[in-house]
Amino acid sequence: MQSYGLSHKGYIRKVNQDAFFQQDTPIGPLENLYVLADGMGGHRGGEVASKLAVDTVIQSVQKAKSKIAPIEILESAIVNANKRIFKEAIEDATLYNMGTTIIVSCIVDRHIYIAHVGDSRFYVFTDHLEQVTKDHSYVQELVDVGAITQEEARNHPKKNQITRAVGIDPMIQVDTYTIDLDTIQREIQYILICTDGLTNMVSEFEITELINREKEIQRICEELIDKALRAGGTDNITCIVIENN
């Protein structure tokens, strides 16, 4: 695997509350690690929460025992991040109610492992873009019960209202996913991990067109950020693109 990541604060936000980490080489017992967080809360809470989340995940993975399953390592890392952020918010009134989305992933022994909280997204690209994670959001709940369509969800006034975040409560529910690369019908060419600052500005159709056109991971990241900025850049924008060599 080879990856490239890029982040931009956009045109509206004063600071970048996104944080990310990518490493294609071994870290702790894992062969690689990819982390992305989109923070929220107060004057500086979101920025602090996302950085704490990423840092805590890295530290947790580095300390993990090799006998533990990769998906358990990722899930435990998010649980640790939740405890740390919640504790910091209690101890510092200026950080009250801060939180963050998070996606943590690794590719080990021909399996993709993903742990996820919030509405940042994990996509795989074969000959088309496919969303793997499911948003923890109010709008997604409306879609699930058939109250609105996916197209209506894209422009819904409450599309940014999430129902689950890291650091808000002392306990956290983490969704996990495992993809066996040897059993899927089409070979995965790329993986895209991104915050909603990208997906709220750039459609999945546009992302698909761009990947098919650019191919090279650095150019894909640069063009995705540029597209989101040209569409308004109303939020922080972060993406990691991983190529399956």
ChimeraX commands (.cxc) that place a marker at each C-alpha (Angstrom):
marker #1 position 0.00,0.00,0.00 radius 0.5
marker #1 position 1.09,3.56,-0.73 radius 0.5
marker #1 position -0.76,6.58,0.63 radius 0.5
marker #1 position -0.93,10.36,0.41 radius 0.5
marker #1 position -2.86,12.74,2.66 radius 0.5
marker #1 position -3.75,16.41,2.48 radius 0.5
marker #1 position -5.72,18.89,4.60 radius 0.5
marker #1 position -6.95,22.47,4.09 radius 0.5
marker #1 position -8.85,24.71,6.51 radius 0.5
marker #1 position -11.14,25.95,3.74 radius 0.5
marker #1 position -12.27,29.53,3.19 radius 0.5
marker #1 position -14.68,30.02,6.10 radius 0.5
marker #1 position -13.21,28.40,9.22 radius 0.5
marker #1 position -10.58,30.32,11.19 radius 0.5
marker #1 position -8.67,27.16,12.15 radius 0.5
marker #1 position -8.36,23.64,10.82 radius 0.5
marker #1 position -10.13,21.28,13.24 radius 0.5
marker #1 position -9.27,18.22,11.14 radius 0.5
marker #1 position -6.29,16.01,11.94 radius 0.5
marker #1 position -4.87,12.96,10.21 radius 0.5
marker #1 position -2.02,10.46,10.27 radius 0.5
marker #1 position -0.76,8.00,7.68 radius 0.5
marker #1 position 2.02,5.45,7.82 radius 0.5
marker #1 position 2.54,2.79,5.18 radius 0.5
marker #1 position 5.21,1.01,7.22 radius 0.5
marker #1 position 4.90,-1.05,10.43 radius 0.5
marker #1 position 3.74,0.66,13.61 radius 0.5
marker #1 position 3.39,-1.40,16.77 radius 0.5
marker #1 position 2.07,-4.84,15.72 radius 0.5
marker #1 position 0.34,-3.46,12.61 radius 0.5
marker #1 position 1.73,-3.28,9.08 radius 0.5
marker #1 position 0.41,0.26,8.52 radius 0.5
marker #1 position -1.99,2.78,10.03 radius 0.5
marker #1 position -4.35,5.46,8.73 radius 0.5
marker #1 position -6.23,7.84,11.05 radius 0.5
marker #1 position -8.54,10.75,10.28 radius 0.5
marker #1 position -10.51,12.96,12.71 radius 0.5
marker #1 position -12.85,15.93,12.31 radius 0.5
marker #1 position -13.13,17.88,15.55 radius 0.5
marker #1 position -15.93,20.03,16.93 radius 0.5
marker #1 position -16.64,22.24,19.92 radius 0.5
marker #1 position -15.93,25.74,21.15 radius 0.5
marker #1 position -13.20,28.23,20.28 radius 0.5
marker #1 position -10.43,25.63,20.19 radius 0.5
marker #1 position -12.15,22.44,21.36 radius 0.5
marker #1 position -12.47,20.82,17.96 radius 0.5
marker #1 position -8.83,21.37,17.12 radius 0.5
marker #1 position -7.76,19.92,20.48 radius 0.5
marker #1 position -10.15,16.96,20.27 radius 0.5
marker #1 position -9.05,15.82,16.81 radius 0.5
marker #1 position -5.36,16.08,17.67 radius 0.5
marker #1 position -5.86,14.24,20.97 radius 0.5
marker #1 position -7.77,11.52,19.14 radius 0.5
marker #1 position -5.08,10.99,16.52 radius 0.5
marker #1 position -2.23,11.11,19.05 radius 0.5
marker #1 position -3.97,8.69,21.42 radius 0.5
marker #1 position -4.72,6.22,18.63 radius 0.5
marker #1 position -1.07,6.24,17.54 radius 0.5
marker #1 position 0.13,5.71,21.12 radius 0.5
marker #1 position -2.39,2.91,21.69 radius 0.5
marker #1 position -1.34,1.08,18.53 radius 0.5
marker #1 position 2.35,1.43,19.41 radius 0.5
marker #1 position 1.70,-0.17,22.82 radius 0.5
marker #1 position -0.65,-2.91,21.57 radius 0.5
marker #1 position 0.26,-6.58,21.97 radius 0.5
marker #1 position 0.97,-8.53,18.79 radius 0.5
marker #1 position -1.34,-11.37,19.82 radius 0.5
marker #1 position -4.40,-9.07,19.72 radius 0.5
marker #1 position -6.48,-9.06,16.51 radius 0.5
marker #1 position -6.02,-5.91,14.36 radius 0.5
marker #1 position -9.68,-4.92,14.55 radius 0.5
marker #1 position -9.55,-5.13,18.35 radius 0.5
marker #1 position -6.44,-2.94,18.39 radius 0.5
marker #1 position -8.23,-0.28,16.32 radius 0.5
marker #1 position -11.41,-0.40,18.39 radius 0.5
marker #1 position -9.49,-0.24,21.67 radius 0.5
marker #1 position -7.50,2.74,20.37 radius 0.5
marker #1 position -10.71,4.69,19.77 radius 0.5
marker #1 position -12.04,3.76,23.21 radius 0.5
marker #1 position -8.81,5.10,24.72 radius 0.5
marker #1 position -9.13,8.30,22.70 radius 0.5
marker #1 position -12.69,8.73,23.92 radius 0.5
marker #1 position -11.61,8.42,27.56 radius 0.5
marker #1 position -8.77,10.89,27.13 radius 0.5
marker #1 position -10.84,13.55,25.34 radius 0.5
marker #1 position -13.72,13.24,27.80 radius 0.5
marker #1 position -11.30,13.60,30.72 radius 0.5
marker #1 position -9.60,16.67,29.20 radius 0.5
marker #1 position -12.97,18.33,28.59 radius 0.5
marker #1 position -13.99,17.84,32.23 radius 0.5
marker #1 position -10.72,19.24,33.53 radius 0.5
marker #1 position -10.63,22.31,31.26 radius 0.5
marker #1 position -13.83,24.40,31.09 radius 0.5
marker #1 position -12.71,26.02,27.82 radius 0.5
marker #1 position -12.85,22.57,26.19 radius 0.5
marker #1 position -16.29,21.61,27.53 radius 0.5
marker #1 position -18.29,19.35,25.18 radius 0.5
marker #1 position -15.52,19.01,22.62 radius 0.5
marker #1 position -15.60,15.93,20.43 radius 0.5
marker #1 position -14.48,14.48,17.13 radius 0.5
marker #1 position -15.35,12.01,14.44 radius 0.5
marker #1 position -12.74,9.36,13.73 radius 0.5
marker #1 position -11.78,6.67,11.26 radius 0.5
marker #1 position -8.92,4.30,12.03 radius 0.5
marker #1 position -7.81,1.70,9.50 radius 0.5
marker #1 position -5.04,-0.73,8.64 radius 0.5
marker #1 position -4.41,-3.32,5.93 radius 0.5
marker #1 position -2.99,-6.58,7.28 radius 0.5
marker #1 position -2.68,-10.00,5.59 radius 0.5
marker #1 position -4.95,-9.08,2.68 radius 0.5
marker #1 position -7.66,-7.74,5.00 radius 0.5
marker #1 position -8.78,-4.14,5.43 radius 0.5
marker #1 position -9.79,-3.33,9.00 radius 0.5
marker #1 position -11.81,-0.21,9.83 radius 0.5
marker #1 position -13.06,1.31,13.10 radius 0.5
marker #1 position -15.34,4.31,12.85 radius 0.5
marker #1 position -17.34,6.90,14.79 radius 0.5
marker #1 position -19.14,9.91,13.26 radius 0.5
marker #1 position -19.72,11.05,9.70 radius 0.5
marker #1 position -16.24,11.04,8.21 radius 0.5
marker #1 position -16.20,8.40,5.49 radius 0.5
marker #1 position -14.23,5.41,4.23 radius 0.5
marker #1 position -14.62,4.56,0.54 radius 0.5
marker #1 position -13.19,1.85,-1.67 radius 0.5
marker #1 position -12.76,2.33,-5.41 radius 0.5
marker #1 position -12.91,-0.59,-7.85 radius 0.5
marker #1 position -14.42,0.62,-11.10 radius 0.5
marker #1 position -16.68,2.87,-9.04 radius 0.5
marker #1 position -16.75,4.52,-5.60 radius 0.5
marker #1 position -18.41,2.59,-2.78 radius 0.5
marker #1 position -18.97,3.93,0.73 radius 0.5
marker #1 position -18.04,1.35,3.37 radius 0.5
marker #1 position -18.79,3.23,6.59 radius 0.5
marker #1 position -22.26,4.38,7.53 radius 0.5
marker #1 position -22.68,7.95,8.79 radius 0.5
marker #1 position -23.69,8.38,12.42 radius 0.5
marker #1 position -25.94,11.33,11.65 radius 0.5
marker #1 position -29.51,12.55,12.01 radius 0.5
marker #1 position -29.91,12.69,8.24 radius 0.5
marker #1 position -28.69,9.10,7.82 radius 0.5
marker #1 position -31.33,7.98,10.30 radius 0.5
marker #1 position -33.96,9.70,8.15 radius 0.5
marker #1 position -32.63,7.86,5.10 radius 0.5
marker #1 position -32.68,4.54,6.99 radius 0.5
marker #1 position -36.39,4.84,7.78 radius 0.5
marker #1 position -37.25,6.02,4.26 radius 0.5
marker #1 position -38.23,9.55,5.30 radius 0.5
marker #1 position -35.86,11.12,2.75 radius 0.5
marker #1 position -33.77,9.93,-0.20 radius 0.5
marker #1 position -29.98,9.93,-0.42 radius 0.5
marker #1 position -30.19,12.88,-2.82 radius 0.5
marker #1 position -32.39,14.82,-0.38 radius 0.5
marker #1 position -29.93,14.00,2.40 radius 0.5
marker #1 position -27.14,15.72,0.49 radius 0.5
marker #1 position -28.88,19.10,0.77 radius 0.5
marker #1 position -30.73,18.64,4.05 radius 0.5
marker #1 position -30.38,21.60,6.47 radius 0.5
marker #1 position -29.37,19.25,9.30 radius 0.5
marker #1 position -26.82,17.25,7.29 radius 0.5
marker #1 position -24.01,18.23,9.69 radius 0.5
marker #1 position -25.83,17.03,12.83 radius 0.5
marker #1 position -24.07,13.87,13.99 radius 0.5
marker #1 position -25.49,11.37,16.47 radius 0.5
marker #1 position -22.24,9.85,17.72 radius 0.5
marker #1 position -18.81,11.38,18.40 radius 0.5
marker #1 position -15.62,10.58,20.28 radius 0.5
marker #1 position -15.20,12.39,23.61 radius 0.5
marker #1 position -18.79,13.50,24.26 radius 0.5
marker #1 position -19.77,10.68,26.64 radius 0.5
marker #1 position -17.71,8.47,28.98 radius 0.5
marker #1 position -18.70,5.40,26.94 radius 0.5
marker #1 position -18.46,5.09,23.15 radius 0.5
marker #1 position -19.92,2.67,20.60 radius 0.5
marker #1 position -17.48,1.95,17.77 radius 0.5
marker #1 position -18.56,0.47,14.44 radius 0.5
marker #1 position -16.07,-1.94,12.85 radius 0.5
marker #1 position -15.72,-3.39,9.37 radius 0.5
marker #1 position -13.50,-6.05,7.81 radius 0.5
marker #1 position -12.93,-6.50,4.07 radius 0.5
marker #1 position -11.26,-9.69,2.80 radius 0.5
marker #1 position -9.40,-8.64,-0.35 radius 0.5
marker #1 position -9.35,-12.23,-1.63 radius 0.5
marker #1 position -13.13,-12.64,-1.64 radius 0.5
marker #1 position -14.35,-9.40,-3.25 radius 0.5
marker #1 position -15.47,-9.59,-6.88 radius 0.5
marker #1 position -13.50,-6.61,-8.18 radius 0.5
marker #1 position -10.00,-5.61,-7.13 radius 0.5
marker #1 position -9.84,-2.49,-4.97 radius 0.5
marker #1 position -7.60,0.04,-6.72 radius 0.5
marker #1 position -7.85,2.89,-4.23 radius 0.5
marker #1 position -9.12,3.70,-0.75 radius 0.5
marker #1 position -10.40,7.17,0.12 radius 0.5
marker #1 position -10.77,8.35,3.73 radius 0.5
marker #1 position -12.23,11.85,4.07 radius 0.5
marker #1 position -14.07,14.35,6.23 radius 0.5
marker #1 position -17.46,15.81,5.37 radius 0.5
marker #1 position -15.73,18.98,4.24 radius 0.5
marker #1 position -15.04,17.05,1.05 radius 0.5
marker #1 position -18.24,15.02,0.65 radius 0.5
marker #1 position -20.52,18.00,1.34 radius 0.5
marker #1 position -18.82,19.91,-1.48 radius 0.5
marker #1 position -17.96,17.22,-4.04 radius 0.5
marker #1 position -20.35,14.49,-5.19 radius 0.5
marker #1 position -19.42,10.83,-5.38 radius 0.5
marker #1 position -19.88,11.02,-9.15 radius 0.5
marker #1 position -17.33,13.85,-9.33 radius 0.5
marker #1 position -14.91,11.93,-7.10 radius 0.5
marker #1 position -15.23,8.86,-9.35 radius 0.5
marker #1 position -14.56,10.93,-12.48 radius 0.5
marker #1 position -11.52,12.52,-10.88 radius 0.5
marker #1 position -9.97,9.22,-9.76 radius 0.5
marker #1 position -10.49,7.71,-13.19 radius 0.5
marker #1 position -8.80,10.72,-14.76 radius 0.5
marker #1 position -5.88,11.37,-12.42 radius 0.5
marker #1 position -4.79,7.90,-11.19 radius 0.5
marker #1 position -1.77,9.24,-9.21 radius 0.5
marker #1 position -2.58,9.51,-5.49 radius 0.5
marker #1 position -0.96,12.90,-4.81 radius 0.5
marker #1 position -2.79,14.44,-7.77 radius 0.5
marker #1 position -6.05,12.84,-6.64 radius 0.5
marker #1 position -5.71,14.44,-3.18 radius 0.5
marker #1 position -4.75,17.83,-4.60 radius 0.5
marker #1 position -7.61,17.83,-7.08 radius 0.5
marker #1 position -10.15,16.71,-4.48 radius 0.5
marker #1 position -9.16,19.56,-2.17 radius 0.5
marker #1 position -9.22,22.00,-5.08 radius 0.5
marker #1 position -12.70,20.86,-6.13 radius 0.5
marker #1 position -14.04,21.32,-2.59 radius 0.5
marker #1 position -12.51,24.80,-2.42 radius 0.5
marker #1 position -13.94,25.81,-5.78 radius 0.5
marker #1 position -17.35,24.59,-4.61 radius 0.5
marker #1 position -17.18,27.01,-1.66 radius 0.5
marker #1 position -14.74,25.53,0.85 radius 0.5
marker #1 position -17.20,26.10,3.69 radius 0.5
marker #1 position -15.52,23.60,6.03 radius 0.5
marker #1 position -12.13,22.08,6.74 radius 0.5
marker #1 position -11.26,19.51,4.08 radius 0.5
marker #1 position -9.10,16.44,4.62 radius 0.5
marker #1 position -8.52,13.31,2.59 radius 0.5
marker #1 position -6.19,10.32,2.56 radius 0.5
marker #1 position -5.89,8.31,-0.65 radius 0.5
marker #1 position -4.35,4.82,-0.50 radius 0.5
marker #1 position -3.31,2.94,-3.60 radius 0.5
marker #1 position -3.43,-0.85,-3.66 radius 0.5
marker #1 position -0.19,-1.63,-5.49 radius 0.5
marker link #1:1,2 radius 0.2
marker link #1:2,3 radius 0.2
marker link #1:3,4 radius 0.2
marker link #1:4,5 radius 0.2
marker link #1:5,6 radius 0.2
marker link #1:6,7 radius 0.2
marker link #1:7,8 radius 0.2
marker link #1:8,9 radius 0.2
marker link #1:9,10 radius 0.2
marker link #1:10,11 radius 0.2
marker link #1:11,12 radius 0.2
marker link #1:12,13 radius 0.2
marker link #1:13,14 radius 0.2
marker link #1:14,15 radius 0.2
marker link #1:15,16 radius 0.2
marker link #1:16,17 radius 0.2
marker link #1:17,18 radius 0.2
marker link #1:18,19 radius 0.2
marker link #1:19,20 radius 0.2
marker link #1:20,21 radius 0.2
marker link #1:21,22 radius 0.2
marker link #1:22,23 radius 0.2
marker link #1:23,24 radius 0.2
marker link #1:24,25 radius 0.2
marker link #1:25,26 radius 0.2
marker link #1:26,27 radius 0.2
marker link #1:27,28 radius 0.2
marker link #1:28,29 radius 0.2
marker link #1:29,30 radius 0.2
marker link #1:30,31 radius 0.2
marker link #1:31,32 radius 0.2
marker link #1:32,33 radius 0.2
marker link #1:33,34 radius 0.2
marker link #1:34,35 radius 0.2
marker link #1:35,36 radius 0.2
marker link #1:36,37 radius 0.2
marker link #1:37,38 radius 0.2
marker link #1:38,39 radius 0.2
marker link #1:39,40 radius 0.2
marker link #1:40,41 radius 0.2
marker link #1:41,42 radius 0.2
marker link #1:42,43 radius 0.2
marker link #1:43,44 radius 0.2
marker link #1:44,45 radius 0.2
marker link #1:45,46 radius 0.2
marker link #1:46,47 radius 0.2
marker link #1:47,48 radius 0.2
marker link #1:48,49 radius 0.2
marker link #1:49,50 radius 0.2
marker link #1:50,51 radius 0.2
marker link #1:51,52 radius 0.2
marker link #1:52,53 radius 0.2
marker link #1:53,54 radius 0.2
marker link #1:54,55 radius 0.2
marker link #1:55,56 radius 0.2
marker link #1:56,57 radius 0.2
marker link #1:57,58 radius 0.2
marker link #1:58,59 radius 0.2
marker link #1:59,60 radius 0.2
marker link #1:60,61 radius 0.2
marker link #1:61,62 radius 0.2
marker link #1:62,63 radius 0.2
marker link #1:63,64 radius 0.2
marker link #1:64,65 radius 0.2
marker link #1:65,66 radius 0.2
marker link #1:66,67 radius 0.2
marker link #1:67,68 radius 0.2
marker link #1:68,69 radius 0.2
marker link #1:69,70 radius 0.2
marker link #1:70,71 radius 0.2
marker link #1:71,72 radius 0.2
marker link #1:72,73 radius 0.2
marker link #1:73,74 radius 0.2
marker link #1:74,75 radius 0.2
marker link #1:75,76 radius 0.2
marker link #1:76,77 radius 0.2
marker link #1:77,78 radius 0.2
marker link #1:78,79 radius 0.2
marker link #1:79,80 radius 0.2
marker link #1:80,81 radius 0.2
marker link #1:81,82 radius 0.2
marker link #1:82,83 radius 0.2
marker link #1:83,84 radius 0.2
marker link #1:84,85 radius 0.2
marker link #1:85,86 radius 0.2
marker link #1:86,87 radius 0.2
marker link #1:87,88 radius 0.2
marker link #1:88,89 radius 0.2
marker link #1:89,90 radius 0.2
marker link #1:90,91 radius 0.2
marker link #1:91,92 radius 0.2
marker link #1:92,93 radius 0.2
marker link #1:93,94 radius 0.2
marker link #1:94,95 radius 0.2
marker link #1:95,96 radius 0.2
marker link #1:96,97 radius 0.2
marker link #1:97,98 radius 0.2
marker link #1:98,99 radius 0.2
marker link #1:99,100 radius 0.2
marker link #1:100,101 radius 0.2
marker link #1:101,102 radius 0.2
marker link #1:102,103 radius 0.2
marker link #1:103,104 radius 0.2
marker link #1:104,105 radius 0.2
marker link #1:105,106 radius 0.2
marker link #1:106,107 radius 0.2
marker link #1:107,108 radius 0.2
marker link #1:108,109 radius 0.2
marker link #1:109,110 radius 0.2
marker link #1:110,111 radius 0.2
marker link #1:111,112 radius 0.2
marker link #1:112,113 radius 0.2
marker link #1:113,114 radius 0.2
marker link #1:114,115 radius 0.2
marker link #1:115,116 radius 0.2
marker link #1:116,117 radius 0.2
marker link #1:117,118 radius 0.2
marker link #1:118,119 radius 0.2
marker link #1:119,120 radius 0.2
marker link #1:120,121 radius 0.2
marker link #1:121,122 radius 0.2
marker link #1:122,123 radius 0.2
marker link #1:123,124 radius 0.2
marker link #1:124,125 radius 0.2
marker link #1:125,126 radius 0.2
marker link #1:126,127 radius 0.2
marker link #1:127,128 radius 0.2
marker link #1:128,129 radius 0.2
marker link #1:129,130 radius 0.2
marker link #1:130,131 radius 0.2
marker link #1:131,132 radius 0.2
marker link #1:132,133 radius 0.2
marker link #1:133,134 radius 0.2
marker link #1:134,135 radius 0.2
marker link #1:135,136 radius 0.2
marker link #1:136,137 radius 0.2
marker link #1:137,138 radius 0.2
marker link #1:138,139 radius 0.2
marker link #1:139,140 radius 0.2
marker link #1:140,141 radius 0.2
marker link #1:141,142 radius 0.2
marker link #1:142,143 radius 0.2
marker link #1:143,144 radius 0.2
marker link #1:144,145 radius 0.2
marker link #1:145,146 radius 0.2
marker link #1:146,147 radius 0.2
marker link #1:147,148 radius 0.2
marker link #1:148,149 radius 0.2
marker link #1:149,150 radius 0.2
marker link #1:150,151 radius 0.2
marker link #1:151,152 radius 0.2
marker link #1:152,153 radius 0.2
marker link #1:153,154 radius 0.2
marker link #1:154,155 radius 0.2
marker link #1:155,156 radius 0.2
marker link #1:156,157 radius 0.2
marker link #1:157,158 radius 0.2
marker link #1:158,159 radius 0.2
marker link #1:159,160 radius 0.2
marker link #1:160,161 radius 0.2
marker link #1:161,162 radius 0.2
marker link #1:162,163 radius 0.2
marker link #1:163,164 radius 0.2
marker link #1:164,165 radius 0.2
marker link #1:165,166 radius 0.2
marker link #1:166,167 radius 0.2
marker link #1:167,168 radius 0.2
marker link #1:168,169 radius 0.2
marker link #1:169,170 radius 0.2
marker link #1:170,171 radius 0.2
marker link #1:171,172 radius 0.2
marker link #1:172,173 radius 0.2
marker link #1:173,174 radius 0.2
marker link #1:174,175 radius 0.2
marker link #1:175,176 radius 0.2
marker link #1:176,177 radius 0.2
marker link #1:177,178 radius 0.2
marker link #1:178,179 radius 0.2
marker link #1:179,180 radius 0.2
marker link #1:180,181 radius 0.2
marker link #1:181,182 radius 0.2
marker link #1:182,183 radius 0.2
marker link #1:183,184 radius 0.2
marker link #1:184,185 radius 0.2
marker link #1:185,186 radius 0.2
marker link #1:186,187 radius 0.2
marker link #1:187,188 radius 0.2
marker link #1:188,189 radius 0.2
marker link #1:189,190 radius 0.2
marker link #1:190,191 radius 0.2
marker link #1:191,192 radius 0.2
marker link #1:192,193 radius 0.2
marker link #1:193,194 radius 0.2
marker link #1:194,195 radius 0.2
marker link #1:195,196 radius 0.2
marker link #1:196,197 radius 0.2
marker link #1:197,198 radius 0.2
marker link #1:198,199 radius 0.2
marker link #1:199,200 radius 0.2
marker link #1:200,201 radius 0.2
marker link #1:201,202 radius 0.2
marker link #1:202,203 radius 0.2
marker link #1:203,204 radius 0.2
marker link #1:204,205 radius 0.2
marker link #1:205,206 radius 0.2
marker link #1:206,207 radius 0.2
marker link #1:207,208 radius 0.2
marker link #1:208,209 radius 0.2
marker link #1:209,210 radius 0.2
marker link #1:210,211 radius 0.2
marker link #1:211,212 radius 0.2
marker link #1:212,213 radius 0.2
marker link #1:213,214 radius 0.2
marker link #1:214,215 radius 0.2
marker link #1:215,216 radius 0.2
marker link #1:216,217 radius 0.2
marker link #1:217,218 radius 0.2
marker link #1:218,219 radius 0.2
marker link #1:219,220 radius 0.2
marker link #1:220,221 radius 0.2
marker link #1:221,222 radius 0.2
marker link #1:222,223 radius 0.2
marker link #1:223,224 radius 0.2
marker link #1:224,225 radius 0.2
marker link #1:225,226 radius 0.2
marker link #1:226,227 radius 0.2
marker link #1:227,228 radius 0.2
marker link #1:228,229 radius 0.2
marker link #1:229,230 radius 0.2
marker link #1:230,231 radius 0.2
marker link #1:231,232 radius 0.2
marker link #1:232,233 radius 0.2
marker link #1:233,234 radius 0.2
marker link #1:234,235 radius 0.2
marker link #1:235,236 radius 0.2
marker link #1:236,237 radius 0.2
marker link #1:237,238 radius 0.2
marker link #1:238,239 radius 0.2
marker link #1:239,240 radius 0.2
marker link #1:240,241 radius 0.2
marker link #1:241,242 radius 0.2
marker link #1:242,243 radius 0.2
marker link #1:243,244 radius 0.2
marker link #1:244,245 radius 0.2
view
